[in-house]
Amino acid sequence: MTSADIILEGARVHSMVPGDDCVETRSIAVAAGRVVGIGPRTEIARTFAGSQTRFDDLSKATVTPGLIDAHLHPLPGVELTRGVDLGGILDVREVLSALREEAGRVRRETTDGWVRGWNLDYAAFEGETLQATLIDEAVDGLPALLFFFDFHTALASSEGLRRGGITGPRAFDDTSEIVVDHTGRPTGELREDSAYQPLLELMPELSRDATLEAARTTLARMRRSGLTGGAIMDGNSATLDLLEALDGTGSGLPVRIVSAMDVKPSYSADQRAAIAAQRDRGGRRWRGGLIKLYADGVIDTGAGWLYEPDADGAGTSGFWGHQSEFVEAVNEFTRAGFQIATHAIGDRAVGETITAYETVGSRATGRAPHRIEHLECLDPSDIVRLVANGITASMQVPHMQWRIPDGSDEWSRRLGPERAARGWNAGSVVRAGAPLALGSDWPIADLDARLGLAWSVLRRNPRDPDAHVYEPAERLTMAQALHGYTRGAALAQGDADLGVIREGSRADFAVWESDPITATGDEILDLPVLATYLDGIREDHSA
């Protein structure tokens, strides 16, 4: 019998094994980074203790599998979150004040620098047309680029547009748009990546060392809320290079990562072939094998693809020029052995993505079933199709934080009450039996997994018990939410040995001060994670 390297003793253990509802304290034996036994304290000690075994006393604590954020952007987020954080500001005067302060800093500390901001709320402009003149005075004539919280829309200053050579509309291979006024002059609003990427390319880049350090800091921060893994949803070959570098230095990556590679409609056959050639890249704690596609944009700007037009008559087209090209891309990368993850926010985007998966088969050989990201507006008939095809719904429930109870936020206004009431309907997905994975979409929502758990079970601001509850029938139980952040997220990326505690599984654990499943949604946000284990290596967080 194998002697354990470590035995975790005396904790309540939520294994996430179906049917295992044991509430008695148990011990977990770990050897070579994997669980070799779980059971009563005396039995595990008698069977697995050796002369070199370390005993970790976890009496009164609760152990769950390490949490996995099913959708986040930790490496591109390093670049996109530079500048001033405008999160939580709903008054345009406060936005402008923050920009004036940032412009002053840029003038003092840089030469020919850009004013940058992120996390901007659409509601701050109170429905006013987005245009450069709104911010030109505040940024003191400097080039500026501000990202709204979803990173699907940016607002550039007049000088920013001039620097980027943006003088009129441009044709893109996707639904990206340089918004222009009735005279054809750019307003400053830039929708989707292809429209604002030219401005990003003009800005000074972080050095590789600075990027690596910032990325490592972000990934290490994940551990504090019990996360031991995550899925990057906007990668490329440079992302894989960074992961390789991070995993090859010091103690390696602080969390386990699966990285998708973006495929856009504009990519040539050679670019696609280069991506396909990297399918099996990976290291000790990271791997690729996942393709990210886009079926639409966001509802807030009319770019979400809907079965029926939104209140402004928008939302009638998908991200690709022709849907057949999207289906062809799904088929191409499925045959190449990739799992597919598709950004689909509007109800028709979700439905068309399911149809594409049905057309080519919902699973690549040897990979997990394909998955859909966001599903912010989901038609009930398509929930049935998710179940029938085993397609994972990967949702980010904390995105509801930008809704306004009276329905005046752009997302709700455009959808109207009936469709808005189907927003983030995670409860319906679970009750129907469809696979559900949960995540943050960081930096769009906070990286702390406890916030995601809280929003999933409360569907309101967890810091305000009197806050409006959105669609209470769609609330998850804490057990369901925890499953979405552990076993559900692991199966969504095809890792059968993660998100579960049983013989043979990876020794990735979160150690909670008390039982998270018995915590209320209000309590979970402040429930300490005492430690995490990755491959059986402990990291303390109690300080």
C-alpha positions as CSV (number, residue, x, y, z in Angstrom):
1,M,0.0,0.0,0.0
2,T,1.3,3.5,-0.9
3,S,2.3,5.7,2.0
4,A,0.7,9.1,2.0
5,D,2.8,12.3,1.7
6,I,0.1,14.2,3.5
7,I,-3.0,13.2,5.4
8,L,-5.7,15.9,5.9
9,E,-7.4,15.0,9.2
10,G,-10.7,15.6,10.8
11,A,-12.5,17.9,8.3
12,R,-16.0,17.8,7.0
13,V,-15.5,16.8,3.4
14,H,-17.8,17.7,0.5
15,S,-16.4,15.4,-2.2
16,M,-18.8,16.3,-5.0
17,V,-19.2,12.6,-5.7
18,P,-22.8,11.9,-6.7
19,G,-24.7,10.4,-3.9
20,D,-22.1,11.2,-1.3
21,D,-23.9,13.1,1.3
22,C,-21.7,12.2,4.3
23,V,-21.5,14.9,6.9
24,E,-19.2,13.1,9.2
25,T,-15.6,14.2,9.5
26,R,-13.2,12.3,7.3
27,S,-9.5,12.2,6.4
28,I,-7.9,12.5,3.0
29,A,-4.7,10.7,2.1
30,V,-2.6,12.3,-0.7
31,A,0.5,10.8,-2.5
32,A,2.3,12.2,-5.5
33,G,-0.3,15.0,-5.9
34,R,-3.4,12.7,-6.0
35,V,-5.9,11.4,-3.5
36,V,-5.2,7.8,-2.6
37,G,-7.8,7.4,0.1
38,I,-10.7,9.1,1.8
39,G,-12.5,7.8,4.9
40,P,-12.6,7.6,8.7
41,R,-9.7,9.1,10.5
42,T,-8.4,6.0,12.1
43,E,-8.8,3.9,9.0
44,I,-7.0,6.3,6.8
45,A,-4.1,6.7,9.3
46,R,-3.8,2.9,9.7
47,T,-3.8,2.3,5.9
48,F,-1.7,5.2,4.6
49,A,0.5,6.7,7.3
50,G,4.2,6.2,6.9
51,S,7.3,7.4,8.6
52,Q,7.5,10.5,6.4
53,T,3.8,11.3,6.3
54,R,2.7,14.8,7.3
55,F,-0.5,15.2,9.2
56,D,-2.6,18.4,8.7
57,D,-5.1,18.8,11.4
58,L,-8.2,20.4,9.9
59,S,-10.6,19.9,12.8
60,K,-13.7,22.2,12.6
61,A,-12.8,23.1,9.0
62,T,-14.6,22.0,5.8
63,V,-12.8,20.7,2.7
64,T,-14.2,21.0,-0.8
65,P,-12.5,20.4,-4.2
66,G,-10.5,23.4,-5.3
67,L,-12.8,25.8,-7.1
68,I,-12.5,26.5,-10.9
69,D,-13.5,29.7,-12.5
70,A,-15.0,28.5,-15.8
71,H,-14.5,31.8,-17.7
72,L,-11.9,34.5,-17.1
73,H,-9.4,36.7,-18.8
74,P,-6.3,36.9,-16.5
75,L,-3.6,37.5,-19.2
76,P,-5.3,40.0,-21.6
77,G,-6.9,41.5,-18.5
78,V,-3.4,42.6,-17.5
79,E,-3.3,44.9,-20.5
80,L,-7.0,45.9,-20.6
81,T,-7.2,47.0,-17.0
82,R,-4.5,49.6,-17.2
83,G,-5.6,53.2,-16.2
84,V,-8.4,54.3,-14.0
85,D,-11.0,51.9,-12.7
86,L,-14.4,53.5,-13.2
87,G,-16.4,50.7,-11.7
88,G,-19.4,51.7,-9.6
89,I,-19.6,55.2,-10.9
90,L,-23.1,56.0,-12.1
91,D,-22.9,59.8,-12.3
92,V,-21.3,61.3,-15.4
93,R,-19.9,64.1,-13.4
94,E,-17.9,61.7,-11.2
95,V,-16.7,59.9,-14.3
96,L,-15.4,63.2,-15.7
97,S,-13.7,64.1,-12.4
98,A,-11.9,60.7,-12.4
99,L,-10.8,61.3,-15.9
100,R,-9.4,64.8,-15.1
101,E,-7.4,63.3,-12.3
102,E,-6.1,60.5,-14.5
103,A,-5.2,63.0,-17.3
104,G,-3.2,65.0,-14.8
105,R,-1.3,61.9,-13.8
106,V,-0.6,61.1,-17.4
107,R,0.7,64.6,-18.1
108,R,3.0,64.5,-15.0
109,E,4.3,61.0,-15.3
110,T,4.4,60.1,-19.1
111,T,5.3,61.7,-22.4
112,D,2.8,61.6,-25.2
113,G,0.7,59.1,-23.1
114,W,-2.8,57.9,-23.3
115,V,-5.6,58.3,-20.8
116,R,-7.1,54.9,-20.2
117,G,-10.0,53.7,-18.2
118,W,-12.1,50.5,-17.7
119,N,-15.2,49.1,-16.0
120,L,-17.3,52.0,-17.2
121,D,-21.1,51.6,-16.8
122,Y,-23.3,52.4,-19.7
123,A,-25.8,53.8,-17.2
124,A,-23.4,56.6,-16.3
125,F,-24.3,58.5,-19.4
126,E,-28.1,58.2,-18.7
127,G,-28.9,57.2,-22.3
128,E,-27.0,60.0,-23.9
129,T,-25.4,59.2,-27.2
130,L,-21.8,58.1,-26.7
131,Q,-19.4,60.5,-28.3
132,A,-15.9,61.8,-27.9
133,T,-17.0,65.3,-27.0
134,L,-18.4,63.9,-23.8
135,I,-14.9,63.3,-22.5
136,D,-12.6,65.6,-24.6
137,E,-12.4,68.4,-22.0
138,A,-11.9,66.1,-19.1
139,V,-9.0,64.3,-20.7
140,D,-7.4,67.7,-21.5
141,G,-7.1,67.0,-25.2
142,L,-5.1,63.8,-24.7
143,P,-5.7,60.6,-26.6
144,A,-8.0,58.5,-24.5
145,L,-9.6,55.1,-24.7
146,L,-12.2,54.0,-22.1
147,F,-13.6,50.5,-21.9
148,F,-17.1,49.7,-20.7
149,F,-17.4,47.0,-18.2
150,D,-18.0,44.2,-20.8
151,F,-14.9,45.2,-22.9
152,H,-17.1,44.9,-26.0
153,T,-17.5,48.6,-26.3
154,A,-14.9,51.4,-26.0
155,L,-15.2,55.2,-26.1
156,A,-12.3,57.2,-27.7
157,S,-11.5,60.8,-27.4
158,S,-11.2,63.0,-30.5
159,E,-7.5,63.0,-30.2
160,G,-7.5,59.2,-29.8
161,L,-9.5,58.9,-33.0
162,R,-7.1,61.2,-34.8
163,R,-4.1,59.2,-33.6
164,G,-5.7,56.0,-34.8
165,G,-6.5,57.4,-38.2
166,I,-10.2,56.7,-37.6
167,T,-12.0,59.2,-39.9
168,G,-15.0,57.3,-41.0
169,P,-16.7,53.9,-41.0
170,R,-14.8,50.7,-41.9
171,A,-15.9,47.3,-43.1
172,F,-15.0,44.4,-40.9
173,D,-15.3,40.6,-41.3
174,D,-17.4,40.5,-38.1
175,T,-20.0,42.8,-36.6
176,S,-17.5,45.2,-35.1
177,E,-18.4,48.8,-35.9
178,I,-17.0,52.3,-35.8
179,V,-20.1,54.2,-35.0
180,V,-20.6,57.3,-37.1
181,D,-23.1,60.2,-37.0
182,H,-25.4,61.2,-39.8
183,T,-22.5,62.9,-41.6
184,G,-20.3,59.8,-41.5
185,R,-18.0,61.2,-38.8
186,P,-16.9,58.8,-36.1
187,T,-18.7,59.6,-32.8
188,G,-16.0,57.9,-30.7
189,E,-18.0,54.8,-29.9
190,L,-16.1,51.7,-31.0
191,R,-18.0,48.4,-30.9
192,E,-16.2,45.1,-30.5
193,D,-12.5,44.2,-30.8
194,S,-11.8,44.8,-34.5
195,A,-13.0,48.4,-34.1
196,Y,-10.8,49.4,-31.1
197,Q,-7.8,47.1,-31.6
198,P,-6.1,49.7,-33.9
199,L,-5.9,52.1,-31.0
200,L,-4.6,49.5,-28.6
201,E,-1.8,48.8,-31.0
202,L,-0.6,52.5,-30.8
203,M,-0.2,52.4,-27.0
204,P,3.0,51.6,-25.2
205,E,3.0,48.0,-24.2
206,L,4.0,46.5,-20.9
207,S,7.4,44.8,-21.0
208,R,7.3,41.0,-21.0
209,D,8.7,40.9,-17.5
210,A,6.0,43.3,-16.2
211,T,3.3,41.3,-18.0
212,L,4.6,38.1,-16.4
213,E,4.7,39.6,-13.0
214,A,1.2,41.1,-13.2
215,A,-0.2,37.8,-14.6
216,R,1.4,35.8,-11.8
217,T,0.0,38.3,-9.2
218,T,-3.5,37.9,-10.7
219,L,-3.4,34.1,-10.8
220,A,-2.0,33.9,-7.3
221,R,-4.9,36.1,-6.0
222,M,-7.3,33.5,-7.3
223,R,-6.3,31.2,-4.5
224,R,-7.5,33.5,-1.7
225,S,-11.2,32.6,-2.5
226,G,-10.6,28.9,-2.9
227,L,-9.9,28.9,-6.7
228,T,-7.2,26.4,-7.8
229,G,-8.0,26.6,-11.5
230,G,-9.6,28.5,-14.3
231,A,-10.4,28.6,-18.1
232,I,-8.9,31.5,-20.1
233,M,-11.4,32.5,-22.8
234,D,-9.5,34.8,-25.1
235,G,-6.1,33.3,-25.7
236,N,-3.7,33.1,-28.6
237,S,-0.2,31.7,-29.2
238,A,1.3,34.5,-27.1
239,T,-1.0,33.5,-24.2
240,L,0.3,29.9,-24.4
241,D,3.9,31.3,-24.5
242,L,3.2,33.3,-21.3
243,L,1.7,30.3,-19.6
244,E,4.7,28.2,-20.6
245,A,7.0,30.8,-19.1
246,L,5.1,31.2,-15.9
247,D,4.9,27.4,-15.4
248,G,8.6,27.0,-16.1
249,T,9.8,29.4,-13.3
250,G,9.9,29.1,-9.6
251,S,7.2,26.8,-8.2
252,G,5.2,27.0,-11.5
253,L,1.7,28.4,-12.1
254,P,-0.1,29.2,-8.9
255,V,-3.3,27.7,-10.4
256,R,-4.2,25.2,-13.0
257,I,-5.2,26.7,-16.4
258,V,-7.0,25.6,-19.6
259,S,-6.6,28.3,-22.3
260,A,-8.8,28.7,-25.3
261,M,-7.5,30.2,-28.5
262,D,-9.6,32.9,-30.2
263,V,-10.7,32.4,-33.8
264,K,-12.2,35.4,-35.5
265,P,-14.0,35.6,-38.9
266,S,-11.1,37.5,-40.4
267,Y,-8.5,34.8,-39.8
268,S,-7.0,33.4,-42.9
269,A,-6.5,29.7,-43.6
270,D,-2.9,29.9,-42.6
271,Q,-3.8,31.6,-39.3
272,R,-6.3,28.8,-38.6
273,A,-3.8,26.1,-39.5
274,A,-1.2,27.7,-37.1
275,I,-3.8,27.6,-34.3
276,A,-4.7,24.0,-35.1
277,A,-1.0,23.0,-34.9
278,Q,-0.9,24.1,-31.3
279,R,-3.8,21.9,-30.1
280,D,-1.7,19.8,-27.8
281,R,0.5,22.4,-26.3
282,G,0.6,22.2,-22.5
283,G,2.7,21.9,-19.4
284,R,2.5,20.7,-15.8
285,R,-0.4,22.9,-14.9
286,W,-1.7,24.2,-18.2
287,R,-2.9,23.1,-21.5
288,G,-4.7,24.3,-24.7
289,G,-7.1,22.2,-26.8
290,L,-10.0,24.7,-26.7
291,I,-11.2,27.1,-29.4
292,K,-13.1,30.2,-28.6
293,L,-15.7,31.5,-31.2
294,Y,-18.2,34.3,-31.1
295,A,-21.8,34.1,-32.1
296,D,-22.8,37.7,-31.3
297,G,-21.8,40.8,-29.3
298,V,-23.6,42.3,-26.3
299,I,-27.2,43.2,-25.8
300,D,-26.4,46.6,-24.3
301,T,-25.3,48.0,-27.6
302,G,-27.8,46.1,-29.9
303,A,-25.1,43.6,-30.9
304,G,-26.7,40.6,-29.1
305,W,-28.4,38.3,-31.6
306,L,-32.1,37.9,-30.7
307,Y,-35.0,35.9,-32.1
308,E,-37.0,39.1,-32.2
309,P,-35.5,42.6,-32.5
310,D,-34.8,44.6,-29.3
311,A,-36.6,47.8,-28.3
312,D,-34.5,49.8,-30.8
313,G,-35.0,47.4,-33.7
314,A,-31.5,46.0,-33.3
315,G,-30.2,42.5,-32.5
316,T,-31.1,41.0,-35.8
317,S,-27.7,39.6,-36.9
318,G,-24.9,37.4,-35.7
319,F,-21.2,38.0,-35.3
320,W,-20.2,36.3,-38.6
321,G,-21.0,37.8,-42.0
322,H,-22.8,34.5,-42.9
323,Q,-23.8,31.9,-40.3
324,S,-22.6,29.2,-42.6
325,E,-19.0,30.4,-42.0
326,F,-19.5,30.0,-38.3
327,V,-20.8,26.4,-38.8
328,E,-17.8,25.8,-41.1
329,A,-15.4,27.0,-38.3
330,V,-17.1,24.8,-35.7
331,N,-16.8,21.8,-38.1
332,E,-13.2,22.6,-39.0
333,F,-11.9,22.7,-35.4
334,T,-14.1,19.9,-34.2
335,R,-12.6,17.6,-36.8
336,A,-9.2,18.9,-35.7
337,G,-9.9,17.6,-32.2
338,F,-10.7,20.8,-30.3
339,Q,-13.4,21.4,-27.8
340,I,-15.4,24.5,-28.8
341,A,-16.5,27.3,-26.5
342,T,-18.8,29.9,-28.1
343,H,-19.7,33.4,-26.8
344,A,-23.4,33.6,-27.2
345,I,-25.4,36.2,-25.2
346,G,-28.7,36.7,-27.1
347,D,-31.3,34.0,-27.3
348,R,-30.9,33.5,-31.0
349,A,-27.1,33.4,-30.7
350,V,-27.5,30.6,-28.2
351,G,-30.0,28.8,-30.4
352,E,-27.9,29.1,-33.6
353,T,-24.8,27.8,-31.7
354,I,-26.7,24.8,-30.5
355,T,-27.8,24.2,-34.1
356,A,-24.2,24.4,-35.3
357,Y,-23.1,22.0,-32.7
358,E,-25.9,19.6,-33.7
359,T,-24.9,19.9,-37.3
360,V,-21.2,18.9,-36.7
361,G,-21.6,16.8,-33.5
362,S,-21.5,18.3,-30.1
363,R,-18.2,16.7,-29.1
364,A,-14.6,16.4,-30.5
365,T,-13.1,13.0,-30.2
366,G,-11.4,12.6,-26.9
367,R,-12.6,16.1,-25.7
368,A,-15.4,17.3,-23.5
369,P,-18.7,18.3,-25.2
370,H,-18.8,21.7,-26.7
371,R,-19.9,24.5,-24.5
372,I,-21.6,27.9,-24.7
373,E,-20.5,31.0,-22.7
374,H,-22.7,33.6,-21.1
375,L,-26.3,32.7,-22.3
376,E,-27.6,35.9,-20.8
377,C,-31.0,35.6,-22.6
378,L,-32.0,31.9,-23.0
379,D,-35.2,30.7,-24.6
380,P,-36.9,27.8,-22.7
381,S,-37.0,25.7,-25.8
382,D,-33.2,25.9,-26.1
383,I,-32.7,24.7,-22.6
384,V,-34.3,21.4,-23.8
385,R,-31.8,21.3,-26.6
386,L,-28.9,21.9,-24.2
387,V,-29.9,18.8,-22.3
388,A,-30.4,16.7,-25.4
389,N,-26.9,17.5,-26.6
390,G,-25.1,17.5,-23.3
391,I,-23.9,21.0,-24.0
392,T,-22.5,22.9,-21.0
393,A,-24.1,26.3,-20.1
394,S,-21.2,28.4,-18.8
395,M,-22.8,31.4,-17.0
396,Q,-21.4,34.4,-15.1
397,V,-24.3,35.3,-12.8
398,P,-22.5,38.3,-11.2
399,H,-23.0,40.2,-14.5
400,M,-26.5,40.9,-13.1
401,Q,-24.9,43.6,-10.9
402,W,-25.3,46.1,-13.7
403,R,-29.1,45.7,-13.9
404,I,-31.3,48.4,-12.4
405,P,-34.5,47.3,-10.7
406,D,-36.8,49.6,-12.7
407,G,-35.5,48.1,-16.0
408,S,-33.8,51.3,-17.1
409,D,-30.4,49.8,-17.7
410,E,-29.6,49.3,-21.4
411,W,-29.7,45.5,-21.1
412,S,-33.2,45.4,-19.6
413,R,-34.6,48.3,-21.7
414,R,-33.5,46.7,-25.0
415,L,-34.9,43.3,-24.1
416,G,-38.1,44.4,-22.5
417,P,-39.7,42.8,-19.3
418,E,-40.6,39.4,-20.8
419,R,-37.2,38.6,-22.1
420,A,-35.3,40.2,-19.3
421,A,-37.1,37.9,-16.9
422,R,-35.3,35.0,-18.6
423,G,-31.9,36.6,-17.8
424,W,-29.2,34.3,-16.4
425,N,-31.8,31.6,-15.8
426,A,-29.4,29.2,-14.1
427,G,-32.1,27.6,-11.9
428,S,-34.0,26.5,-15.0
429,V,-30.9,25.1,-16.5
430,V,-30.1,23.0,-13.5
431,R,-33.7,21.8,-13.0
432,A,-33.8,20.7,-16.6
433,G,-30.6,18.7,-16.1
434,A,-28.3,20.6,-18.4
435,P,-24.6,20.9,-17.3
436,L,-23.9,24.2,-15.7
437,A,-20.5,25.8,-15.0
438,L,-20.0,29.1,-13.3
439,G,-17.4,31.8,-13.5
440,S,-16.6,35.5,-13.2
441,D,-15.5,36.7,-16.6
442,W,-12.8,38.7,-14.8
443,P,-12.0,41.5,-15.2
444,I,-15.6,42.2,-16.0
445,A,-16.7,40.9,-12.6
446,D,-14.7,40.4,-9.4
447,L,-12.3,37.5,-9.3
448,D,-13.4,36.4,-5.8
449,A,-15.4,33.2,-6.3
450,R,-17.3,33.8,-3.2
451,L,-19.0,36.7,-4.9
452,G,-20.1,34.4,-7.7
453,L,-21.5,32.0,-5.2
454,A,-23.3,34.8,-3.4
455,W,-24.9,36.2,-6.6
456,S,-25.9,32.7,-7.7
457,V,-27.9,32.0,-4.6
458,L,-29.2,35.5,-3.8
459,R,-29.6,37.1,-7.3
460,R,-29.1,40.5,-5.6
461,N,-26.3,42.6,-4.2
462,P,-24.9,40.4,-1.4
463,R,-23.8,43.5,0.5
464,D,-27.3,44.9,0.7
465,P,-30.0,42.6,2.2
466,D,-32.7,45.1,1.0
467,A,-31.5,45.1,-2.6
468,H,-33.9,44.0,-5.4
469,V,-33.9,40.2,-6.1
470,Y,-34.0,39.4,-9.8
471,E,-36.1,36.4,-10.8
472,P,-36.1,34.7,-7.4
473,A,-37.2,31.4,-9.0
474,E,-33.9,31.2,-10.7
475,R,-31.8,31.2,-7.5
476,L,-29.5,28.2,-7.0
477,T,-29.0,26.4,-3.7
478,M,-25.5,26.8,-2.3
479,A,-24.8,23.2,-3.1
480,Q,-25.8,23.8,-6.8
481,A,-23.7,26.9,-7.0
482,L,-20.7,25.2,-5.4
483,H,-21.1,22.3,-7.9
484,G,-21.0,24.9,-10.7
485,Y,-17.7,26.2,-9.4
486,T,-16.2,22.7,-8.8
487,R,-17.4,19.6,-10.6
488,G,-19.5,21.5,-13.1
489,A,-16.6,23.6,-14.2
490,A,-14.2,20.7,-14.3
491,L,-16.4,18.6,-16.5
492,A,-17.0,21.6,-18.7
493,Q,-13.4,21.5,-19.6
494,G,-13.1,17.8,-19.8
495,D,-11.2,17.1,-16.6
496,A,-12.7,14.1,-14.9
497,D,-10.1,14.1,-12.1
498,L,-10.8,17.7,-11.0
499,G,-13.7,19.2,-9.1
500,V,-14.1,16.1,-7.0
501,I,-12.4,14.4,-4.1
502,R,-12.1,10.6,-4.6
503,E,-9.4,8.1,-5.1
504,G,-7.3,9.0,-8.1
505,S,-8.5,12.6,-8.3
506,R,-6.0,15.5,-8.2
507,A,-5.3,16.8,-4.7
508,D,-6.7,20.3,-5.4
509,F,-8.7,21.4,-2.3
510,A,-10.2,24.5,-0.7
511,V,-10.2,24.6,3.1
512,W,-13.0,26.7,4.6
513,E,-13.3,27.9,8.1
514,S,-16.8,26.5,8.3
515,D,-19.2,24.6,5.9
516,P,-19.9,26.7,2.8
517,I,-22.9,24.7,1.9
518,T,-24.7,25.6,5.1
519,A,-23.7,29.3,4.7
520,T,-26.3,31.8,3.4
521,G,-25.6,33.9,0.4
522,D,-24.9,36.8,2.6
523,E,-22.5,34.8,4.8
524,I,-20.5,33.2,2.0
525,L,-18.8,36.4,0.9
526,D,-17.0,36.8,4.2
527,L,-16.4,33.1,4.9
528,P,-12.6,32.7,5.2
529,V,-10.7,30.3,3.0
530,L,-8.0,29.1,5.4
531,A,-5.9,27.3,2.8
532,T,-5.8,25.8,-0.6
533,Y,-3.9,22.7,-1.9
534,L,-2.7,22.4,-5.4
535,D,-1.2,19.0,-6.3
536,G,-1.3,18.4,-2.5
537,I,0.9,21.4,-1.9
538,R,-0.6,23.7,0.8
539,E,-0.8,27.4,0.7
540,D,-2.2,29.2,3.8
541,H,-4.5,32.2,3.4
542,S,-5.6,32.7,7.1
543,A,-3.5,35.8,7.4
